[in-house]
Amino acid sequence: MVKDYEIARNAMVEKQLKARDIVSPAVLGAMGDVPRHLFVPGDLRSRAYRDSPLPIGLGQTISQPYIVAYMTEQLEPFPGMRVLEIGTGSGYQAAVLAYLGCEVFTIESLPKLATTAREVFATLGFDNVTLKYGNGFVGWPEEAPFDAIIVTAAPESIPKALTEQLRDGGKMIVPVGAFNETQWLTLIIKEGGRTTTKTLIPVRFVPMVE
């Protein structure tokens, strides 16, 4: 079974990521090594490497592998990068960043998901992930500023607190828009105390809730 997962993961990298526009060797390596099947419910593990999001309970989802890779690549992660993640979910996105050597601070608003993700991080030995249960709209001011912020649920507008917690020269990637409307993955770059915004691709994320 382990071999089957490895084969499926390698196929995911080749057919879903390399065949599109994911080019970072580091990101491709992380996606090829982090066991995505451990971050989905047991009855869905046979579908873990398909080109689609999957339900993880409580109305939440684990993002499509391509979207995880795309968002990660946009941040240009490096070892030691301090990253704030809003919306831990199953923990997969945080695990990819942790694998890349980032120091990850991740916030989950649903206690059950936070508990499950924490258990998987421990199983995989990711001691560079710090998780807390809380309100993602207020960020994590005690640990700010961050080199990068990644938001994995969609607010209708970009929370001001998160922009304030981004260091100068930092990047934030966030899906913006109402759930029943077109959402756009948005990249925010902070320079000289000012932010510039770049609209990337249309996406569909669960709503960001307090």
C-alpha positions as CSV (number, residue, x, y, z in Angstrom):
1,M,0.0,0.0,0.0
2,V,2.9,2.4,0.8
3,K,4.3,1.7,-2.6
4,D,0.9,2.4,-4.2
5,Y,0.8,5.8,-2.5
6,E,4.3,6.6,-3.7
7,I,3.4,5.7,-7.3
8,A,0.3,7.8,-7.1
9,R,2.2,10.8,-5.6
10,N,4.8,10.6,-8.3
11,A,2.1,10.5,-11.0
12,M,0.5,13.6,-9.3
13,V,3.7,15.5,-9.6
14,E,4.3,14.6,-13.2
15,K,0.7,14.9,-14.6
16,Q,-0.8,17.6,-12.4
17,L,2.1,19.8,-11.5
18,K,4.9,19.6,-14.0
19,A,2.5,19.3,-16.9
20,R,1.0,22.6,-15.9
21,D,3.1,25.5,-14.7
22,I,4.8,24.4,-11.5
23,V,8.5,24.7,-12.1
24,S,10.2,25.1,-8.7
25,P,12.3,22.0,-7.9
26,A,11.9,22.6,-4.2
27,V,8.1,22.8,-4.4
28,L,7.9,19.8,-6.7
29,G,10.2,17.9,-4.3
30,A,8.0,18.7,-1.4
31,M,4.8,17.7,-3.2
32,G,6.5,14.4,-4.2
33,D,7.5,13.6,-0.6
34,V,4.8,14.9,1.8
35,P,2.3,12.0,2.2
36,R,-1.0,13.8,1.3
37,H,-3.0,10.6,2.0
38,L,-2.3,11.1,5.7
39,F,-4.1,14.4,5.7
40,V,-7.5,13.1,4.4
41,P,-10.0,10.8,6.1
42,G,-9.3,7.1,6.0
43,D,-12.1,6.3,3.6
44,L,-10.8,8.8,1.1
45,R,-7.2,7.9,1.0
46,S,-7.5,6.0,-2.3
47,R,-8.4,9.4,-3.8
48,A,-5.8,11.5,-2.1
49,Y,-3.7,12.1,-5.2
50,R,-6.4,12.9,-7.6
51,D,-6.7,16.3,-9.3
52,S,-9.4,17.6,-7.0
53,P,-10.1,18.9,-3.5
54,L,-11.5,16.5,-1.0
55,P,-13.8,16.9,2.1
56,I,-12.2,16.6,5.5
57,G,-15.3,17.0,7.6
58,L,-17.1,19.9,9.2
59,G,-17.8,21.4,5.8
60,Q,-14.1,22.0,5.1
61,T,-11.9,20.7,2.3
62,I,-8.3,19.9,1.5
63,S,-7.3,21.9,-1.6
64,Q,-6.5,20.4,-5.0
65,P,-2.8,19.4,-5.1
66,Y,-2.2,21.9,-8.0
67,I,-3.6,24.8,-5.9
68,V,-1.4,23.9,-2.9
69,A,1.7,23.8,-5.2
70,Y,0.7,27.0,-7.0
71,M,0.2,29.0,-3.8
72,T,3.4,27.7,-2.3
73,E,5.4,28.5,-5.4
74,Q,4.1,32.1,-5.4
75,L,5.5,32.7,-1.9
76,E,9.0,31.6,-3.0
77,P,9.6,29.8,0.3
78,F,13.1,29.3,1.8
79,P,14.5,27.6,4.9
80,G,13.8,29.7,7.9
81,M,11.1,31.8,6.3
82,R,8.5,32.7,8.9
83,V,5.1,31.9,7.5
84,L,1.6,32.6,8.9
85,E,-1.1,30.3,7.6
86,I,-4.7,31.1,8.2
87,G,-6.9,28.0,8.0
88,T,-4.9,24.9,9.0
89,G,-7.6,22.5,7.8
90,S,-6.1,19.1,7.6
91,G,-2.6,20.5,7.9
92,Y,-1.4,19.6,4.4
93,Q,-0.4,23.1,3.3
94,A,1.5,23.7,6.5
95,A,3.2,20.4,6.1
96,V,4.4,21.3,2.6
97,L,5.8,24.6,3.9
98,A,7.4,22.8,6.9
99,Y,9.0,20.3,4.6
100,L,10.6,23.2,2.8
101,G,12.2,24.4,6.0
102,C,9.8,27.2,6.8
103,E,8.9,28.1,10.4
104,V,5.1,27.8,10.2
105,F,2.6,29.4,12.5
106,T,-0.9,28.2,11.6
107,I,-4.3,29.1,12.9
108,E,-7.4,26.9,12.8
109,S,-10.9,28.1,13.9
110,L,-12.3,24.5,14.3
111,P,-11.0,22.7,17.4
112,K,-11.5,19.2,16.0
113,L,-9.5,19.9,12.8
114,A,-6.8,21.6,14.9
115,T,-6.4,18.5,17.1
116,T,-6.3,16.1,14.1
117,A,-3.7,18.3,12.3
118,R,-1.5,18.5,15.4
119,E,-1.5,14.7,15.6
120,V,-0.4,14.3,12.0
121,F,2.4,16.9,12.4
122,A,3.7,15.0,15.4
123,T,3.5,11.7,13.5
124,L,5.6,13.1,10.7
125,G,8.0,14.9,13.0
126,F,7.3,18.4,11.9
127,D,8.5,20.3,14.9
128,N,8.7,23.6,12.9
129,V,4.9,24.0,12.9
130,T,3.2,25.9,15.7
131,L,-0.6,25.5,15.7
132,K,-3.2,27.3,17.6
133,Y,-7.0,27.4,17.7
134,G,-8.3,30.9,17.1
135,N,-9.7,33.6,14.8
136,G,-7.7,34.0,11.7
137,F,-9.0,37.5,11.0
138,V,-6.9,38.9,13.8
139,G,-3.8,36.9,12.8
140,W,-1.0,36.2,15.3
141,P,0.3,39.6,16.4
142,E,2.5,38.1,19.1
143,E,4.6,36.4,16.4
144,A,4.5,39.1,13.8
145,P,6.0,40.3,11.5
146,F,5.9,37.4,9.0
147,D,7.9,36.9,5.8
148,A,4.8,35.5,4.2
149,I,1.2,34.9,4.9
150,I,-0.9,32.2,3.2
151,V,-4.7,32.2,3.6
152,T,-6.5,28.9,2.8
153,A,-10.1,30.1,3.1
154,A,-11.7,33.0,1.3
155,P,-12.5,36.3,3.0
156,E,-14.7,38.7,1.1
157,S,-12.0,41.4,1.5
158,I,-8.4,41.2,2.7
159,P,-8.2,41.5,6.5
160,K,-6.3,44.6,7.5
161,A,-4.7,42.9,10.5
162,L,-3.0,40.4,8.2
163,T,-1.5,43.1,6.0
164,E,-0.2,44.9,9.1
165,Q,1.5,41.7,10.2
166,L,3.3,41.2,7.0
167,R,6.9,42.4,7.1
168,D,8.3,44.9,4.6
169,G,9.3,43.0,1.5
170,G,6.9,40.2,2.4
171,K,4.2,38.4,0.4
172,M,0.7,37.3,1.2
173,I,-1.4,35.0,-1.0
174,V,-5.2,34.9,-0.3
175,P,-8.3,33.9,-2.2
176,V,-10.7,36.8,-2.2
177,G,-14.5,36.8,-2.8
178,A,-17.8,35.5,-1.6
179,F,-18.4,31.8,-1.7
180,N,-21.3,32.0,-4.3
181,E,-19.3,34.3,-6.6
182,T,-16.0,34.1,-8.5
183,Q,-13.1,34.2,-6.1
184,W,-9.6,35.3,-7.2
185,L,-6.4,34.2,-5.8
186,T,-4.6,37.4,-5.0
187,L,-0.9,38.1,-4.3
188,I,-0.1,41.1,-2.0
189,I,3.5,42.4,-1.8
190,K,4.4,44.9,0.9
191,E,7.2,47.4,0.1
192,G,8.1,50.6,1.8
193,G,5.0,50.3,4.0
194,R,2.7,50.2,0.9
195,T,1.1,47.2,-0.7
196,T,0.6,46.2,-4.3
197,T,-1.9,43.7,-5.4
198,K,-1.8,41.2,-8.2
199,T,-4.8,39.1,-9.3
200,L,-3.7,35.6,-10.3
201,I,-6.3,32.9,-11.1
202,P,-10.0,32.1,-10.3
203,V,-10.5,29.7,-7.5
204,R,-13.1,28.2,-5.2
205,F,-12.4,28.1,-1.5
206,V,-14.6,27.6,1.6
207,P,-15.5,30.9,3.3
208,M,-13.1,32.3,5.9
209,V,-15.0,32.5,9.2
210,E,-14.3,34.0,12.6
